[in-house]
């Protein structure tokens, strides 16, 4: 394993266990484009490269299944998994945000939603957060006008407000932790810039290392970008690092994608045998960079 990738793996080991989160990354990034179902043994083979014990992986898979993220199907003694309804819904929303974002066009106005104290408040809050809404006050959610409102918040009181004055700008600054998100982008770039430089010298990764790099890249990137409301450029600081981080992620992703797919060709198994080939949507990821 090349040193830049080895450092990323070592950094991962020093963090609290994120095995379950990495599993979701594997499914969303690599398994869904190739049919959606995979043998547990394929996952164990991948986590071996991260030096994560099989027992830890099995425990994470069980918890994800209990929590409604995954569903298990047994064929003989072999277990196969796919994203369940909850996991697939979350993945579908995250896919556009990660690979093909469409920042809202700035109209000078914001959508303002008021959420009551009903039983569905928690579901509404989570859905709004995932849709890119910010919250300056409890029960108040805001996004640039035109951002789709999730079904879970359909019963909210909906207003439209102008943001052309200082009050509007204050609303913006208090709705999203932009400074924290910017710092997270800078940390992401610091972590993965050595790997980009290594690849730019036309160094080659093994199939295993390429798949490891791909999954850890998206695992780290999605932790940042899913907190990014993807505001119009006119509302962002001049030195906003989101675009540079996206370009770095896209360059590495395209660089490791062919070899990482070869790893799946060799190790990926579903109940019917080898995983099917990915469709064209995989090649279109990060096409805007």
C-alpha positions, 0 to 999 in steps of 0.5 A: 500500500503506498504511503499516502493511502497508508496514512489515511488508513492509519488516521481512520484507525485513530478515530472512533469506530465508523465501520457501519458508516463505511459499510453504507459508503460501500453500498451507496458508492460501489454496490448499488451501481452493480445490482445492489446486493452483495455477499457478506464475504465480499465485504469482509474481504474489503475490510481485511485491507483496513485491518478491521476484524470480521467480528466487528464487521458482522456486528455492524451489519447486524446493527444496520439491519436492525436499524432498517438500513440493510436487509439480509437474504440467506442462500444456504449458509451464505448471507447477502445484503442490500440497502433496505427502504430507509438506506435506499431512500437516504442513498438516493437523496445523498447521491445527487448531493455527492456526485451531481449537485445542483446548487440553487440559483440565487433569486434574492429570496429564501424559503422559510418553514415553521415546524410545529411540535407534532409527532413527525417533527423529528422526521421533518427535521432530519429530512430538511437537514438532508435537503440542505435547509439550515435552522437559525432557531428551533422549529425554523428552517430556511433555504434559498427559494426554489429548493425542493421541500421534502414530503416529511415537511409538507405540513410546515407553515411556508413563507418566503422572505427577502435576503437583500438587507443585513437582516437577511445576511444575518439569517444566512450566517446563523442558519448554517455553520459555514465556517465549520464546513469550510474547515472540514473541507480544508481538512479533507483536502489536507488528508487527500492531497498527498494521494492526488500528488502520488497519482499525478505522477502516474503511479499505479495502485493495485486493485485492492488499494484502488478500491480502498482509496475509492471507498475512503475518499467518498467516506470522508468526502460525504461526511463533509459535503452532506453538511454543505447546503450547496448555497448559490455562489453569490452567498458564499465567502470568496475563499469558499473551499468547497469547489477545490475540495470537489475538484480534488475528490473528482480527480482522485475518484476518476483516477482509481475508478477503473482499477477499483471496478476490477477489484469488484469484478474479482471479489464481488458476488451476489446470489446469482454469481459475479456482480453485474457490470455498472451502468453509464451512471457510474461513469457520469459521476463528477461530470461537472468538474 
